[in-house]
Amino acid sequence: MRTPFVAGNWKMFTTADSARKLATAAVAGVGQDQRVRVAVAPPFPYLALVGEVLKGSPIALSGQNLYPEKEGAFTGEVSTAMLLDVGCKYVILGHSERRHKLGENDLFINRKVNAALAAGLRVILCVGETLEEREADHTEAVLERQLTLGLADVPTSPDLHERVVIAYEPVWAIGTGRNATPDQAQLAHAFLRARVGQLLGATFASQFLIQYGGSVKPDNAASLLKQPDVDGALVGGASLNADHFLAIVRAAL
Ligand code: PEP
């Protein structure tokens, strides 16, 4: 039985004040209910203050990125130790905005995945095809490549399913208002689960979580989340509105 997991990616939005209010409303809405795992990923400058608001709540704190070196002359970057220090449990890696707007490739993302896991952070690894790739019928090849290279050298252990979450995020559905249909999402998720089974074993394949991300809103969440291989959502835009985010969390029940 997989516990659904809904995470809110606040991207480069919020102010200190709105971040505090958003987190406070999420904490009040979730209460102590742990039937759905919930996390929020605020911008770096607000991690500590949101972490304070989350104290005592089951909502976990997540970073949106990291740099895969322990420390050093890497101006503007953030290490695994820093994320852990401010209370992060998760980190989002391989987000399509970082792949396509900031030029990150699979090898660099894989370094981050391994650095995060070695430090004890849980990873949400995003994979997904562009519209061009989908239209050229390359979806499975892209997912296969991003998954295989992204998870290369990941140390296997019985709790790996707790430490690695995959987010299927078709690039054409992110921030566009155009989401994958439930059938499209299910097909991609089933493919990812089967491929992960070949890479990391059948036990892990049946246990690990695959979130769907791409214009998830309160009105489409239930139909996506009821697909058998859709185990939750990575939510961008709608996570900036507490009522919408909480409605998506409820839809995961
Ligand atoms: C995301 O940022 O991961 C995302 C899925 O964004 P949106 O929900 O706005 O499409």
Residues whose N, C-alpha, C, O or C-beta is under 5 A from the ligand:
A	BS01	PEP	N9 A173 I174 G175 T176 G213 G214 S215 V216 L234 V235 G236 G237 A238
